[in-house]
Amino acid sequence: MTIDPGQLSPATRLVGLGRPPRRPGASVNPALELTSTYVAGGDVVYARTGNPTWSAFEEVLGSLEGGQALAFASGMAAVSASMSLVPHGSIVVAPIHSYNGTGSLLDEAAEQGRFEVRRVDVCATDEILAAMRGAHLVWLESPTNPMLEVADLPTLLAAARDAGAISVVDNTFATPLLQQPIAMGADVVVHSATKFIAGHSDVLLGVAVTGRADLHGHLLRHRILHGAIPGPFETWLALRGIRTLQVRLDRSCAGAAELASRLADHPAVSRVRYPGFGGIVSIEVTGGPAHATRVEESVQVWLPATSLGGVESLIERRRRIPTEPTTVPQELLRLSVGMEDVNDLWRDLDAALRS
Ligand SMILES: *Cc1c(COP(=O)(O)O)cnc(C)c1O
């Protein structure tokens, strides 16, 4: 594009960025570049250091989040790379409820004596501010998975900066269309691009974005030396997926809002967790964990599966996963609202809840 992409709305940048230069006869899509090495003398010498398909995807994500993006092999590869930004012996503030892989990685780091981890309730702003004293890394996720708690990101990110800590926000649930943490003061944003960004449950991919050149350099070096690189085809699929993020997210959010309001009056539902935005709703059922499992097994339109953010609606009793924190209720079902007709989703869920 010759016009400044910064003047265009995110929906337009999603579609227009990451394309080859506009020339008569040129392809409109970037090539899927399958090579392990390059002829000597150019900018890229070996494909663990760079690949043009990654660059195209990174151009889109970087523009949306307001920094420089790096694609990783999975969300966890981006999470792990971001945790390597602080040295051995660091104090880390992290949520009690977060993606369970993130929680497990921090537990492991604490057990090995690599980090001192201070777990906090993301809603308890004062408690978090107190925990930040002496901290080197502040890890935040908002809304949290699967409790859908919302953190006061502007306050917490400003405080992290004042405390001299590096801040990282896992923005997987909100996507850059609903929340841009770097503009609120975050140093790094991570995503499981496996979810809404790629959007079709057919690829694992991660991204880390930062506005700081020093952190970008560290993350890039980590990606190269730890080999946390994505496959070009996976990256190409995620780029294809992100083109439709705005329309998919709009539909997912509209469906989630509608279902959250209908579920609030459902006799078999004791609690609806819905932050007021986004495509995920968690519910607690009155009949306990056995009933929650029955709901998972009875649905016909919803798919009982882990993960979220795809075109198909997914339902999961999260405590099925052994590493899920015990503060997550046993009878909690996480719903990821996909692209199906909302009335079909409602009828299917309603019938399963009454089973
Ligand atoms: C799925 C997820 C991850 C991990 O991403 P993978 O792509 O599965 O490695 C990290 N954070 C959140 C919030 C997630 O939902």
The ligand as an SDF file (V2000), in Angstrom:
LIG
                    3D

 15 15  0  0  0  0  0  0  0  0999 V2000
   -4.7050  -21.8880   23.5100 C   0  0  0  0  0  0  0  0  0  0  0  0
   -4.1230  -20.7820   24.3180 C   0  0  0  0  0  0  0  0  0  0  0  0
   -2.7320  -20.6740   24.5010 C   0  0  0  0  0  0  0  0  0  0  0  0
   -1.7640  -21.6940   23.9470 C   0  0  0  0  0  0  0  0  0  0  0  0
   -1.7220  -21.6650   22.5570 O   0  0  0  0  0  0  0  0  0  0  0  0
   -1.3510  -22.9370   21.6290 P   0  0  0  0  0  0  0  0  0  0  0  0
   -1.4830  -22.3640   20.2630 O   0  0  0  0  0  0  0  0  0  0  0  0
   -2.3330  -24.0170   21.9480 O   0  0  0  0  0  0  0  0  0  0  0  0
    0.0250  -23.3460   21.9810 O   0  0  0  0  0  0  0  0  0  0  0  0
   -2.2570  -19.5900   25.2160 C   0  0  0  0  0  0  0  0  0  0  0  0
   -3.0910  -18.6880   25.7630 N   0  0  0  0  0  0  0  0  0  0  0  0
   -4.4190  -18.7690   25.6270 C   0  0  0  0  0  0  0  0  0  0  0  0
   -5.3030  -17.7460   26.2590 C   0  0  0  0  0  0  0  0  0  0  0  0
   -4.9950  -19.8220   24.8990 C   0  0  0  0  0  0  0  0  0  0  0  0
   -6.3220  -19.9160   24.7850 O   0  0  0  0  0  0  0  0  0  0  0  0
  1  2  1  0
  2  3  1  0
  2 14  2  0
  3  4  1  0
  3 10  2  0
  4  5  1  0
  5  6  1  0
  6  7  2  0
  6  8  1  0
  6  9  1  0
 10 11  1  0
 11 12  2  0
 12 13  1  0
 12 14  1  0
 14 15  1  0
M  END
$$$$
